[in-house]
Amino acid sequence: MESSNNNKWVFIVNPIAGNGFGKLMVPIIRDKISRYGIDGEIIQTERSGHAVELSRQYLDQGYGVIVGVGGDGTANEVARPLVNKKNVVFGVIPAGTGNDFVQVTGFHDRMTENDWELFFRKQVIPMDAGLVNGMIFINGMGLGFDAQVAAENYSGPGVVKKGGKHKYIWHIIKTILFFREKRMTASYGGSRTETDCFINTVSIGRRFAGGFLLTPGALADDGLLDVCSIKRLNLIQRLKLFMKVPKGEHIKDKKVFYFQTNGMTIEFPGKVPFHVDGELNFSEHFDISIMPGALNIIYNPDGNHFFSKSGN
């Protein structure tokens, strides 16, 4: 890595994130890097997967700080080439619709002036990353209900998701009413269990679907995956749990099995949808593991409760 570029920043912007909000961030970022004296450049993605290519390109050029500007999918793409690379720092500026991952970093869904100041101080902490079937996740992956919601909301890679949060809420309500559980087998820690899967979320972070605390106990640097597994529910039980999830109170329910592990295997009889940081995929077999301290990430230590070593 070229040490001469180690102080250089690049901001990889997804212009269609947040129904076009990403594009509006470009002049704002330009103003901020000028104001804070940052040696940085801004580049916009042109297609799905482009952020991965750009992140790898600037990593190879020795840039010291690589920042994703967009939603959770953009953050995931930018992070992939940076996993287990010790001489580079990863940053995220939220510009998507849900912006669930940014909660881990301690910054707001929309950057305040205080957020910008803290961001450019470049306070860094090692963060875990997850792996499912060879795919990286930095917030979480999900099977069952939340994957079906992602499937309902999916328009194809690189396509603007029209309707924002209101449309997403409609898909959640529709899925609560009509979702049908599928049988799954989970193996972890030497045990094997079978259940009907309403939801199975495996995470580094806590928040999903724009504000639902599915794994409220997760820490991003404890070397463990948090798992929220919910078995078959009738409609009344679904509605009851749905009201509890935004505050993370669902984990006290007897239908919810919440635990931590460093890896697990899940199998279904046939292919099912699953999401990786909100992006849709399909498979019937899942090998899931954790990579401790895989990313050096910019975070806000003031009041941050998502890292065990943050001192808060």
C-alpha distance (Angstrom), angle and dihedral (degrees) to the residues before:
residue distance angle dihedral
M1 . . .
E2 3.79 . .
S3 3.79 107.2 .
S4 3.85 90.1 -160.3
N5 3.82 88.7 69.4
N6 3.79 95.8 45.3
N7 3.80 93.4 104.2
K8 3.79 93.9 48.1
W9 3.81 121.5 107.4
V10 3.78 129.0 -156.2
F11 3.81 124.2 -165.2
I12 3.81 112.5 -153.9
V13 3.81 105.4 -159.6
N14 3.79 126.2 -163.9
P15 3.84 100.2 -152.1
I16 3.84 94.8 -163.5
A17 3.81 94.9 51.3
G18 3.80 114.4 118.8
N19 3.82 92.4 15.4
G20 3.80 90.3 -59.6
F21 3.80 98.9 -33.9
G22 3.80 89.5 119.4
K23 3.80 90.9 65.0
L24 3.80 90.7 50.8
M25 3.81 88.7 56.6
V26 3.82 93.4 63.6
P27 3.84 98.1 81.2
I28 3.81 90.0 39.6
I29 3.82 92.0 54.7
R30 3.80 90.2 44.9
D31 3.80 89.5 54.9
K32 3.82 93.0 46.0
I33 3.79 96.6 50.3
S34 3.81 88.7 49.8
R35 3.81 92.5 48.0
Y36 3.81 94.1 47.5
G37 3.81 94.8 41.9
I38 3.80 95.5 -117.3
D39 3.79 120.2 166.8
G40 3.76 95.1 -137.1
E41 3.77 147.2 131.4
I42 3.79 134.6 -150.4
I43 3.78 125.6 -137.0
Q44 3.80 128.9 176.8
T45 3.79 126.5 -140.2
E46 3.80 119.0 -121.3
R47 3.82 103.2 -165.6
S48 3.78 145.1 3.2
G49 3.81 110.2 -63.2
H50 3.80 93.2 19.1
A51 3.81 92.0 111.2
V52 3.82 89.6 61.3
E53 3.80 90.9 53.3
L54 3.81 92.9 46.8
S55 3.80 93.3 46.5
R56 3.81 90.7 51.8
Q57 3.81 91.0 46.0
Y58 3.80 94.4 53.6
L59 3.80 91.4 41.9
D60 3.81 88.8 55.6
Q61 3.81 89.1 49.1
G62 3.81 89.0 57.0
Y63 3.81 100.3 -111.8
G64 3.79 109.9 168.7
V65 3.82 99.6 -149.4
I66 3.81 124.1 36.7
V67 3.81 115.5 -174.8
G68 3.79 128.7 -167.4
V69 3.81 116.2 -148.7
G70 3.80 113.1 -165.1
G71 3.78 139.3 47.3
D72 3.78 132.1 -36.7
G73 3.81 92.3 -74.2
T74 3.81 91.9 55.1
A75 3.81 91.3 47.5
N76 3.80 89.1 51.6
E77 3.80 93.3 50.5
V78 3.80 93.7 48.8
A79 3.82 91.6 46.8
R80 3.81 97.2 52.4
P81 3.82 99.5 79.2
L82 3.83 90.8 41.4
V83 3.81 97.0 59.8
N84 3.82 111.4 122.4
K85 3.81 91.5 -0.4
K86 3.81 104.1 131.8
N87 3.81 100.1 -169.6
V88 3.79 98.5 58.9
V89 3.81 133.9 71.4
F90 3.81 123.2 -141.8
G91 3.81 121.7 -147.3
V92 3.80 135.0 -178.5
I93 3.80 129.5 -155.4
P94 3.81 110.0 -172.9
A95 3.80 117.3 -126.9
G96 3.80 102.8 143.7
T97 3.79 133.9 96.4
G98 3.80 103.6 -102.2
N99 3.82 100.8 21.2
D100 3.79 92.8 -172.4
F101 3.79 97.9 153.2
V102 3.81 96.1 56.2
Q103 3.82 88.8 67.9
V104 3.80 87.3 72.7
T105 3.81 90.3 59.7
G106 3.81 93.0 51.7
F107 3.81 96.5 -119.6
H108 3.80 124.9 122.6
D109 3.82 124.8 -100.2
R110 3.79 86.0 -109.3
M111 3.80 115.6 33.0
T112 3.80 116.8 -110.5
E113 3.82 122.6 -157.6
N114 3.80 88.4 -101.8
D115 3.81 89.2 52.0
W116 3.80 91.2 53.5
E117 3.79 91.8 50.2
L118 3.80 92.3 49.8
F119 3.80 91.8 43.7
F120 3.79 93.2 56.2
R121 3.81 91.5 48.5
K122 3.81 82.4 72.3
Q123 3.78 99.2 -143.9
V124 3.79 104.8 -179.3
I125 3.80 135.0 -160.5
P126 3.83 131.6 176.1
M127 3.81 112.3 -106.4
D128 3.80 131.4 -166.3
A129 3.79 123.0 -119.6
G130 3.79 129.6 -157.8
L131 3.77 130.5 -134.7
V132 3.82 127.5 -153.0
N133 3.80 120.2 176.7
G134 3.80 88.8 -22.6
M135 3.83 93.6 -50.7
I136 3.80 121.1 120.4
F137 3.80 122.3 -128.1
I138 3.80 125.1 -174.8
N139 3.81 99.0 180.0
G140 3.79 106.1 22.4
M141 3.77 151.9 -69.5
G142 3.76 126.6 -120.7
L143 3.78 142.3 -160.8
G144 3.77 130.4 -167.0
F145 3.79 121.6 10.2
D146 3.82 99.3 12.7
A147 3.81 91.8 44.2
Q148 3.79 89.4 52.5
V149 3.81 89.5 51.5
A150 3.82 88.3 52.2
A151 3.82 89.3 49.6
E152 3.82 91.2 50.7
N153 3.80 90.4 50.4
Y154 3.81 95.0 44.0
S155 3.80 118.2 112.9
G156 3.81 97.7 167.7
P157 3.83 134.3 -80.2
G158 3.78 114.7 -46.5
V159 3.81 93.5 7.0
V160 3.80 119.3 133.6
K161 3.81 110.1 -112.2
K162 3.80 104.2 -131.4
G163 3.77 121.9 -147.3
G164 3.80 99.6 30.5
K165 3.79 120.1 -147.9
H166 3.82 95.6 -12.3
K167 3.79 91.6 60.1
Y168 3.80 89.9 45.1
I169 3.82 91.3 53.7
W170 3.81 89.3 51.3
H171 3.81 90.5 53.8
I172 3.81 89.4 49.8
I173 3.82 92.2 52.3
K174 3.81 92.6 45.8
T175 3.81 91.4 49.4
I176 3.82 92.0 48.7
L177 3.79 88.5 56.2
F178 3.79 100.7 43.2
F179 3.82 110.0 21.2
R180 3.81 115.9 123.4
E181 3.81 119.1 -154.6
K182 3.81 121.0 -124.8
R183 3.81 127.3 -148.9
M184 3.80 115.4 -103.4
T185 3.80 138.2 177.9
A186 3.82 119.3 -144.7
S187 3.81 125.4 -167.4
Y188 3.81 123.6 -170.6
G189 3.79 138.8 139.6
G190 3.79 92.2 11.3
S191 3.82 93.7 -55.9
R192 3.81 131.2 106.9
T193 3.79 126.3 -157.6
E194 3.80 137.1 176.6
T195 3.78 124.1 -149.7
D196 3.79 144.1 149.1
C197 3.79 104.6 -97.7
F198 3.79 117.3 -132.7
I199 3.78 90.1 158.3
N200 3.78 136.8 -11.6
T201 3.79 115.0 -179.2
V202 3.81 121.3 -179.8
S203 3.76 113.5 -169.7
I204 3.77 155.7 176.6
G205 3.82 92.1 -171.7
R206 3.80 132.5 41.6
R207 3.79 109.5 -130.0
F208 3.81 130.9 72.7
A209 3.83 139.8 165.9
G210 3.81 93.3 27.2
G211 3.79 99.2 -54.0
F212 3.81 113.5 -4.5
L213 3.81 113.7 130.3
L214 3.79 97.5 -147.1
T215 3.81 94.0 158.0
P216 3.82 103.6 28.6
G217 3.80 95.3 168.0
A218 3.80 97.1 56.0
L219 3.79 120.9 127.5
A220 3.79 118.5 -165.7
D221 3.80 96.5 -140.9
D222 3.81 106.8 36.6
G223 3.81 96.2 98.2
L224 3.80 91.2 -119.2
L225 3.79 137.0 105.7
D226 3.79 116.7 -132.3
V227 3.80 113.7 -139.2
C228 3.80 127.1 -161.7
S229 3.80 109.9 -170.5
I230 3.79 119.9 -178.9
K231 3.79 120.6 -175.5
R232 3.82 129.9 -151.9
L233 3.81 114.8 -36.3
N234 3.78 133.5 -173.4
L235 3.79 118.9 -134.0
I236 3.81 95.4 -93.6
Q237 3.80 90.8 50.2
R238 3.81 90.7 48.6
L239 3.79 92.6 52.4
K240 3.79 91.6 45.7
L241 3.82 92.6 51.8
F242 3.80 92.8 42.4
M243 3.81 89.2 61.6
K244 3.81 90.8 52.6
V245 3.81 100.4 46.4
P246 3.85 99.2 75.6
K247 3.83 89.3 65.9
G248 3.79 95.8 34.1
E249 3.80 92.9 -114.2
H250 3.82 93.3 128.3
I251 3.80 92.6 84.0
K252 3.83 89.6 77.4
D253 3.80 91.4 61.9
K254 3.81 117.3 104.8
K255 3.81 90.7 -129.8
V256 3.81 90.5 61.5
F257 3.81 122.9 82.4
Y258 3.82 110.6 -165.1
F259 3.78 121.5 -177.4
Q260 3.81 146.2 140.9
T261 3.78 129.0 -119.1
N262 3.80 140.6 160.5
G263 3.79 91.8 -131.3
M264 3.79 146.0 -10.9
T265 3.79 144.3 -178.7
I266 3.81 123.6 -133.5
E267 3.80 127.1 -170.8
F268 3.81 134.2 -171.3
P269 3.83 128.0 -172.1
G270 3.82 90.1 -116.2
K271 3.80 141.1 3.6
V272 3.81 116.1 -56.9
P273 3.81 132.4 -179.6
F274 3.78 117.9 -98.4
H275 3.77 132.2 173.4
V276 3.79 129.2 -137.2
D277 3.82 108.7 -160.1
G278 3.81 87.1 -24.4
E279 3.81 96.8 -49.6
L280 3.80 115.8 121.5
N281 3.82 125.5 -117.6
F282 3.84 137.4 155.5
S283 3.80 131.9 -135.2
E284 3.82 142.4 133.1
H285 3.82 97.9 -144.3
F286 3.81 126.0 54.1
D287 3.81 128.3 -169.4
I288 3.80 107.0 -172.0
S289 3.81 126.8 -174.7
I290 3.79 142.0 154.1
M291 3.80 132.2 -119.0
P292 3.82 107.8 -154.5
G293 3.81 117.1 -139.7
A294 3.80 91.8 -3.5
L295 3.83 97.3 148.5
N296 3.80 133.3 44.5
I297 3.79 101.6 -143.6
I298 3.80 135.1 -174.6
Y299 3.79 109.0 -120.9
N300 3.78 142.3 168.9
P301 3.83 108.4 -114.2
D302 3.82 93.1 -171.0
G303 3.79 104.0 106.1
N304 3.80 93.6 -19.1
H305 3.81 111.5 157.0
F306 3.79 97.8 171.4
F307 3.80 96.9 84.5
S308 3.79 122.9 60.5
K309 3.80 91.7 -150.7
S310 3.82 98.1 46.0
G311 3.80 93.0 96.1
N312 3.81 93.6 -123.1
